[in-house]
Amino acid sequence: MGRFFISVQPGHEEALFREIKNFWFEMIDLDGLPTRQPVPEPQIVSGGVQLETQDHLGYQINFFSKLAGRVLLRFTSFESRYYDQFEKNLEKVDFSKVLDLEFHKNQLNVKVESHKSRLNNDKNILEAVQNVFKKKGLKISDEAVQTLFIRIEKDKVTLSLDTSGEHLHRRGYSAYRGEAPLRETLAGYMIFRLFEFTGHGSEVFIIDPFAGSGTLLFEAMSADRPNLERSYPWLNFKSVPKLFKSPTWKKNYRGYSEIPAVSGAAIDKDEKSISNIQKNSVDFKRLFQLENIQLNESVADSSQLDLKTFKKDGRQLWIVTNPPYGMRLADEGARTILQKLGEEADGLLVIHPEKWNFNFKNISLKFTEPFNNQGLKLKLSLFSKN
């Protein structure tokens, strides 16, 4: 059993655990079949969720979570009040139990975080780590593939190994981006909240009238699909299960390929934005095995958009968007457009400045909650006919 810490945007911890419960039985056991292990009880703290589960399940959270930032394996912990005590305890840690140090060229990247501790100087802590590493034949290197996280809370030192590599918002499909794009994990949270409301089985057509580089639409189309094509450090752990060393291990994930992808339309008056979406869609299709996605891209002024062209029997039309704001918080043009489109749609999910108000006749507010994007205090609001 391993202890895993899954980080997330502060305020999204409960949603992260709900997401984990949703995909838990899509993960596989060592026989290649969907896991029969029960969902573990969580410990929810600010900025993340801690779980105790079998290693092969904790590792796979990297594949499925669209909200998580990083998955850390809590490797070991010990008590230390002084630097000499810290060094002695760190010397006892055998990293070779998990890591193939020869593969890692005896190098580790080290990140330090200290709270309410006598060991409160990052430079001194790193010097102590360097002293121990020298005895062990190891080196600290920013270029190392594997990262060791050292967290010191009061007198407790926790060592964690990074299983994710690059931050998980880097899905691999967004090589072409515009200005101030929405981070994929935040877009993933929006889509998760949308599907909690509509149900994953609902036939929903999503329209983003301020599409930018298409992040919201790409996240909607890949919401139920694992990201198996990225590089993850845990796949090179010494303790990685044999199943994941097989050249065909990815074929064990079968169920998601039968789920039809959400369809949608990307609208933006900037030609470069639509061009970026078209370029990104090439990698997106490859990464998520979605060759026949239904995504309409149009260079158009959303103030002239007629939703009737998208109406189809049995299909809900939803406006899902992250409109222009930031330095343009006073720009009411986007709010006016959304006021018009919201009346014509079945629902609207939008990030907006706190001062923006909407007064719809055909849809009503179902929830609104604080939303932080790049330090701006915003709201995420959902309106619906139902």
Wavefront OBJ file of the C-alpha trace (Angstrom):
o trace
v 0.000 0.000 0.000
v 1.222 3.471 -0.819
v 0.276 6.918 0.403
v -0.477 9.306 -2.425
v -1.043 13.041 -2.360
v -2.966 14.406 -5.348
v -2.664 18.170 -5.651
v -5.418 20.399 -7.012
v -6.415 24.055 -7.275
v -7.367 25.195 -3.731
v -11.140 25.042 -3.390
v -11.489 22.103 -5.800
v -10.483 19.344 -3.347
v -13.990 17.872 -2.880
v -14.575 17.898 -6.641
v -11.255 16.098 -7.165
v -12.319 13.253 -4.894
v -15.709 13.021 -6.642
v -13.844 12.807 -9.935
v -11.592 10.040 -8.582
v -14.659 8.067 -7.480
v -16.149 8.491 -10.963
v -13.173 6.982 -12.804
v -11.907 4.612 -10.093
v -13.317 1.451 -11.686
v -11.929 2.408 -15.102
v -8.439 1.793 -13.718
v -6.982 -1.687 -14.005
v -5.584 -4.236 -11.593
v -2.440 -6.259 -12.220
v -4.431 -8.872 -14.171
v -5.352 -6.229 -16.751
v -9.020 -6.151 -15.719
v -10.928 -3.206 -14.190
v -10.038 -2.911 -10.515
v -12.167 -4.603 -7.900
v -10.524 -2.633 -5.090
v -12.905 -0.289 -3.239
v -12.440 3.467 -3.399
v -10.234 4.379 -0.413
v -11.284 6.834 2.257
v -9.765 10.226 1.544
v -8.010 12.734 3.742
v -8.931 16.086 2.244
v -6.613 19.003 3.006
v -6.134 22.429 1.491
v -4.679 21.986 -1.965
v -5.169 18.266 -2.355
v -6.441 14.817 -1.427
v -4.429 12.101 0.293
v -5.263 8.424 -0.298
v -3.830 5.101 0.810
v -4.104 2.523 -1.945
v -2.102 -0.038 -3.886
v 0.710 1.558 -5.837
v -0.517 0.515 -9.278
v -3.841 2.307 -8.655
v -2.291 5.465 -7.258
v -0.022 5.716 -10.283
v -2.969 5.469 -12.708
v -4.657 8.565 -11.279
v -2.213 10.405 -13.551
v -3.975 8.922 -16.591
v -7.543 9.764 -15.691
v -7.719 12.909 -13.575
v -8.468 16.137 -15.429
v -8.457 18.206 -12.218
v -5.234 17.040 -10.540
v -2.030 19.031 -10.824
v 0.386 16.355 -9.668
v 0.392 12.919 -8.016
v 3.029 12.432 -5.321
v 4.016 9.132 -3.737
v 4.662 9.743 -0.046
v 7.895 7.763 0.107
v 8.778 8.054 3.802
v 8.665 10.436 6.774
v 10.643 11.074 9.951
v 10.949 13.546 12.822
v 13.713 16.186 12.856
v 14.130 19.351 14.909
v 17.716 20.202 13.967
v 19.809 20.074 10.792
v 22.195 17.399 12.075
v 19.208 15.252 13.024
v 17.708 15.854 9.593
v 20.940 14.705 7.914
v 21.184 11.543 10.037
v 17.588 10.552 9.276
v 17.957 11.328 5.569
v 21.055 9.109 5.416
v 18.879 6.143 6.452
v 16.564 6.572 3.455
v 17.170 3.988 0.719
v 16.002 5.548 -2.547
v 17.114 2.466 -4.468
v 14.050 0.593 -3.173
v 11.891 2.540 -5.619
v 14.271 4.219 -8.064
v 16.731 2.718 -10.484
v 19.448 5.224 -9.605
v 21.655 4.113 -12.462
v 18.830 4.897 -14.890
v 18.527 8.328 -13.261
v 22.310 8.861 -13.561
v 22.388 9.195 -9.759
v 20.701 12.578 -10.076
v 17.556 13.916 -8.428
v 15.846 17.261 -8.654
v 14.952 18.432 -5.126
v 12.115 20.775 -4.115
v 11.838 22.027 -0.531
v 8.862 23.434 1.370
v 8.935 24.308 5.084
v 6.138 25.459 7.412
v 6.277 26.324 11.117
v 9.586 24.503 11.523
v 13.002 25.283 12.993
v 14.286 23.938 9.688
v 13.021 26.984 7.861
v 15.852 28.041 5.561
v 15.535 26.439 2.119
v 19.194 27.073 1.293
v 20.388 25.375 4.487
v 18.035 22.439 3.930
v 19.366 21.949 0.400
v 22.945 22.101 1.714
v 22.067 19.373 4.208
v 20.546 17.270 1.426
v 23.667 17.814 -0.669
v 25.860 16.618 2.192
v 23.865 13.393 2.464
v 23.675 12.890 -1.300
v 27.452 13.212 -1.575
v 27.863 10.297 0.826
v 25.351 8.277 -1.183
v 26.948 9.094 -4.538
v 23.952 11.197 -5.591
v 23.718 14.697 -7.028
v 21.083 17.416 -6.972
v 20.311 18.544 -10.516
v 17.581 20.761 -11.963
v 17.897 18.708 -15.159
v 17.135 15.387 -13.442
v 14.137 13.403 -14.666
v 13.002 12.451 -11.153
v 11.965 15.004 -8.522
v 12.096 14.530 -4.762
v 9.753 16.780 -2.786
v 10.769 17.507 0.817
v 7.983 18.977 2.937
v 8.705 19.971 6.537
v 5.707 20.704 8.761
v 6.745 21.602 12.319
v 9.095 18.728 13.228
v 7.833 16.214 10.653
v 9.737 15.688 7.409
v 7.875 14.023 4.531
v 9.689 12.825 1.420
v 7.614 12.385 -1.723
v 8.515 11.145 -5.184
v 6.900 12.788 -8.173
v 4.959 10.279 -10.298
v 3.626 12.838 -12.810
v 6.616 14.560 -14.375
v 5.376 17.686 -16.079
v 2.413 19.336 -14.379
v -0.698 17.405 -15.403
v -2.288 20.419 -17.071
v 0.187 19.771 -19.885
v -1.963 17.265 -21.743
v 0.148 17.303 -24.900
v -2.321 18.787 -27.382
v -1.823 22.539 -26.871
v 1.326 23.407 -28.771
v -0.421 26.411 -30.309
v -1.890 28.852 -27.804
v -3.165 32.401 -27.757
v -2.850 35.106 -25.114
v -3.865 34.312 -21.514
v -5.202 30.789 -22.193
v -7.256 28.989 -19.563
v -5.188 26.289 -17.852
v -6.379 22.821 -18.856
v -7.010 21.684 -15.272
v -9.309 24.691 -14.731
v -11.088 23.999 -18.007
v -11.334 20.364 -16.882
v -12.975 21.510 -13.653
v -15.557 23.526 -15.609
v -16.402 20.524 -17.778
v -16.561 18.247 -14.720
v -19.073 20.570 -13.061
v -21.071 20.769 -16.291
v -21.295 16.993 -16.639
v -22.184 16.612 -12.965
v -25.219 18.751 -13.771
v -26.191 17.373 -17.198
v -25.086 13.765 -16.698
v -22.343 12.142 -18.740
v -24.871 10.284 -20.873
v -26.713 13.379 -21.993
v -26.448 14.420 -25.608
v -24.882 17.837 -25.256
v -23.593 20.113 -27.999
v -21.176 22.685 -26.603
v -20.646 26.076 -28.195
v -17.787 28.332 -27.132
v -18.327 31.798 -28.649
v -14.914 32.993 -27.389
v -13.014 29.806 -28.149
v -9.411 31.048 -28.055
v -7.223 27.954 -28.520
v -10.164 25.604 -27.894
v -9.189 24.342 -24.443
v -12.752 24.029 -23.127
v -13.902 22.058 -26.153
v -10.881 19.753 -26.119
v -11.429 19.089 -22.401
v -15.100 18.298 -23.017
v -14.276 15.836 -25.800
v -11.626 14.043 -23.708
v -13.413 14.177 -20.352
v -13.908 10.394 -20.043
v -10.662 9.352 -21.677
v -7.280 8.554 -20.090
v -4.125 10.312 -21.238
v -1.906 7.317 -21.942
v 0.564 8.863 -24.364
v 2.368 11.249 -22.025
v 5.646 10.390 -20.335
v 5.257 9.671 -16.596
v 8.256 9.127 -14.231
v 6.544 6.275 -12.375
v 6.733 4.126 -15.511
v 10.504 4.021 -14.873
v 10.287 3.235 -11.151
v 12.076 0.075 -10.119
v 8.837 -1.109 -8.531
v 6.650 -0.512 -11.601
v 4.398 -3.577 -12.073
v 5.337 -5.944 -14.902
v 1.981 -5.268 -16.544
v 3.097 -1.736 -17.414
v 6.376 -2.957 -18.904
v 4.530 -4.852 -21.600
v 4.602 -3.154 -25.035
v 0.824 -3.680 -25.275
v -0.257 -2.560 -21.793
v -2.356 0.328 -23.141
v -4.729 -2.114 -24.816
v -6.087 -3.063 -21.393
v -8.056 0.210 -21.347
v -11.033 -0.640 -23.526
v -14.240 0.834 -22.120
v -13.596 4.491 -22.826
v -13.244 3.959 -26.588
v -16.918 3.011 -26.767
v -18.078 6.340 -25.304
v -19.074 8.819 -28.050
v -17.206 12.102 -27.805
v -19.052 15.301 -27.032
v -19.506 17.423 -30.148
v -19.199 21.185 -30.318
v -18.476 24.412 -32.135
v -15.564 26.806 -31.677
v -16.321 30.411 -32.607
v -13.785 33.231 -32.537
v -13.339 36.364 -34.603
v -9.551 35.949 -34.494
v -8.358 33.870 -37.448
v -5.186 32.879 -35.593
v -7.229 31.360 -32.757
v -9.197 29.138 -35.109
v -5.974 28.195 -36.893
v -4.479 27.200 -33.519
v -7.495 24.994 -32.777
v -7.147 23.224 -36.113
v -3.424 22.634 -35.527
v -3.940 21.435 -31.946
v -6.675 19.042 -33.020
v -4.083 16.940 -34.898
v -2.242 16.053 -31.670
v -5.504 15.851 -29.741
v -6.935 13.171 -32.032
v -3.743 11.138 -31.784
v -3.418 11.385 -28.002
v -7.021 10.444 -27.241
v -7.691 8.145 -30.211
v -10.538 10.300 -31.502
v -10.177 10.383 -35.248
v -13.781 11.352 -35.952
v -14.409 14.218 -33.546
v -17.284 16.502 -34.425
v -15.871 19.971 -33.924
v -16.967 22.892 -36.067
v -14.494 25.789 -36.166
v -15.615 29.185 -37.471
v -14.050 32.615 -37.762
v -17.053 34.742 -36.871
v -18.344 37.571 -34.709
v -20.279 35.928 -31.875
v -22.592 38.936 -31.621
v -24.052 37.759 -34.960
v -24.252 34.072 -33.974
v -27.565 32.302 -34.653
v -27.935 29.206 -32.480
v -30.746 27.859 -34.660
v -28.123 26.563 -37.092
v -26.908 24.171 -34.374
v -30.282 22.920 -33.160
v -30.976 19.228 -33.575
v -33.709 17.001 -32.149
v -32.832 15.660 -28.707
v -29.618 17.629 -28.426
v -29.074 20.208 -25.695
v -27.247 23.373 -26.747
v -24.904 24.690 -24.082
v -22.804 27.835 -24.127
v -19.583 27.047 -22.230
v -17.013 29.794 -22.238
v -14.236 31.791 -20.649
v -14.932 35.218 -22.198
v -12.490 38.166 -22.417
v -11.717 39.731 -19.027
v -8.491 40.304 -17.081
v -7.286 43.735 -18.082
v -10.621 44.113 -19.802
v -12.803 43.607 -16.747
v -14.741 46.710 -17.765
v -15.506 45.237 -21.209
v -19.272 44.716 -21.226
v -19.336 43.570 -24.882
v -18.821 39.906 -23.960
v -21.482 40.090 -21.242
v -23.984 41.530 -23.739
v -23.273 38.713 -26.208
v -23.715 36.077 -23.497
v -26.962 37.693 -22.356
v -28.326 37.219 -25.900
v -26.979 33.702 -26.474
v -28.064 32.500 -23.055
v -31.701 33.187 -23.897
v -31.435 30.950 -26.972
v -29.519 28.060 -25.371
v -30.522 25.243 -23.010
v -27.821 26.304 -20.603
v -24.830 28.544 -19.980
v -21.655 27.821 -18.005
v -19.415 30.843 -17.771
v -16.452 32.304 -15.908
v -17.111 35.986 -15.312
v -16.026 38.983 -13.217
v -17.881 39.311 -9.913
v -19.577 42.529 -11.007
v -21.164 41.025 -14.138
v -24.876 40.391 -13.693
v -27.130 38.378 -15.996
v -30.909 38.670 -16.192
v -32.291 35.765 -18.202
v -35.927 34.944 -18.871
v -35.519 31.425 -20.281
v -32.771 30.023 -18.060
v -32.180 30.363 -14.325
v -29.134 30.277 -12.056
v -28.424 26.801 -10.660
v -25.134 27.503 -8.912
v -22.396 30.077 -8.679
v -19.061 29.736 -6.913
v -15.770 31.631 -6.519
v -13.225 30.971 -9.260
v -9.589 32.038 -9.283
v -7.833 32.354 -12.628
v -4.365 33.878 -12.752
v -4.992 35.728 -9.494
v -8.257 37.318 -10.634
v -11.287 36.927 -8.376
v -14.054 35.643 -10.610
v -17.178 33.508 -10.490
v -18.169 30.304 -12.204
v -21.920 30.326 -12.828
v -24.273 27.789 -14.385
v -27.683 28.699 -15.787
v -30.133 26.165 -17.199
v -33.713 25.660 -18.353
v -34.022 22.520 -16.225
l 1 2 3 4 5 6 7 8 9 10 11 12 13 14 15 16 17 18 19 20 21 22 23 24 25 26 27 28 29 30 31 32 33 34 35 36 37 38 39 40 41 42 43 44 45 46 47 48 49 50 51 52 53 54 55 56 57 58 59 60 61 62 63 64 65 66 67 68 69 70 71 72 73 74 75 76 77 78 79 80 81 82 83 84 85 86 87 88 89 90 91 92 93 94 95 96 97 98 99 100 101 102 103 104 105 106 107 108 109 110 111 112 113 114 115 116 117 118 119 120 121 122 123 124 125 126 127 128 129 130 131 132 133 134 135 136 137 138 139 140 141 142 143 144 145 146 147 148 149 150 151 152 153 154 155 156 157 158 159 160 161 162 163 164 165 166 167 168 169 170 171 172 173 174 175 176 177 178 179 180 181 182 183 184 185 186 187 188 189 190 191 192 193 194 195 196 197 198 199 200 201 202 203 204 205 206 207 208 209 210 211 212 213 214 215 216 217 218 219 220 221 222 223 224 225 226 227 228 229 230 231 232 233 234 235 236 237 238 239 240 241 242 243 244 245 246 247 248 249 250 251 252 253 254 255 256 257 258 259 260 261 262 263 264 265 266 267 268 269 270 271 272 273 274 275 276 277 278 279 280 281 282 283 284 285 286 287 288 289 290 291 292 293 294 295 296 297 298 299 300 301 302 303 304 305 306 307 308 309 310 311 312 313 314 315 316 317 318 319 320 321 322 323 324 325 326 327 328 329 330 331 332 333 334 335 336 337 338 339 340 341 342 343 344 345 346 347 348 349 350 351 352 353 354 355 356 357 358 359 360 361 362 363 364 365 366 367 368 369 370 371 372 373 374 375 376 377 378 379 380 381 382 383 384 385 386
